Amino acid sequence: MSESTNATLSWQEFEKVDLRVGTVLEAAEFPEARRPAYKLTIDFGPDIGVLKSSAQITVHYTLEDLVGRQVVAVVNFPKKQIGPFMSECLVTGFADAAGDIVLTSVNLPVPNGSRLM
């Protein structure tokens, strides 16, 4: 994946990506995953509800670190089968210098389901 694609995105195209904040309710090991990952259950508030996702974030986070943490996720991608698990949203993050993922989050609490503005 390229650092920069030089492609221009219109505001209308950007608005199609539904980035929301949710609170992790549950985090579990995902031993069936090809690469180390966790299974997350995330509350996105009453309008969206609770969605599940898998995330390759085992280097920087323990299961205990994740429960109660607010994360940013794309909630309007199609569901994706990952081994025996159905992922319903894409949790976002950035790779550190070693390529391990650091979650995208908010500095202060916001209501679950808040959309990126």
N, C-alpha and C positions, 0 to 999 in steps of 0.2 A: 504494500500500500504506500502510495506516494505521500510525502509531507504536504505538498501543495499540488493541486491539480490545475490551477489557473483557470478553472471553469467558473463562470459567473452564474450565480444563482439568483433568480428573481425573488422578490419578497413573497409573491404568491406561491412559489415553489417551496420556500422555507416554511411558510405557514402550514403546509401539509404535514410537516414533521411535528407530531404531538409529543413534546417533551414535558413530563410531569414529575412532580415530587411525590414520593411515597415513603412510608415508614415500614421498615423490615419487621414483620411480625414473627417470622420463624426463619431459621437458617439451619441447614442440615448438610451432612456429608453427601457427596455424589460419587460413590465408588465406581459406578458403571461408566463414568465419563472417561474419554480417551486421555484428556489432560486434566490435572487436578482442578476440581471445581466444587462449588457449593450450590445447593438448591435453595432458592430464596422464595418466601411468600411475603408479598408486599401489599400494604393497604394504600390505595390511591384515592380514598375518600368515597362518599356515597354515589357520586356520578359515574365513577369508573369501577369501583369495587376492589376486590382483592385479586391480584394476578401473581403468577409464578414465573420465575426466571432462573436460569442457571448462569453462573458467573465464575470465570477463572480468576479468582481474587484471593486464593489461599495463601499467597506469600505474605501479603501485608495485613490480612485480617483473620481473626479467629471467629468461630461461630458466635461466641459471646460478644465480640466487638460489634457484630452486625445487628443483633436484635435491638430494636429501638432507634437505629440510625436512619436518618432520612437520606434517600438516594434519588438521583435523577435518572429517569428511564424514558425510552420511546415506547408509547403505549398503543400506537396504531400500525405496527408491523403485523403481518400475518403470523399466526402461531407457527412454531417450528419444533419438530420432533427432534430431540437430542437423546439418542439411545432410548431408554424406556420412559423418558421424561418429556412432557410437553411444555415448552417455554412459551409464555404468553406476552412477554414484553422484553425489551432489550435494555439492561442496566448499562449506563454509560460510564466511561472512565478513560484515563490516559495512561499510556505506558511510561514507566520510569526509565532510567538509563539502562537498566538490565532487561527491559521488556516486560516487567511485571506490572499488572494493572493497579492503578490507584483510582478509587471510585470518585465520580463526580458527585458533589454534595452541596448543600447550602450552609452558609455560615451561621444563620440563625433559624430557629424553627419557623416553618410556614405551614399553612393548612395542607393536609394531604390532598392531592389532586391539583394543586396550584400549577398553572401552566407557565412555562418559560415565556417571558415577555420580551 
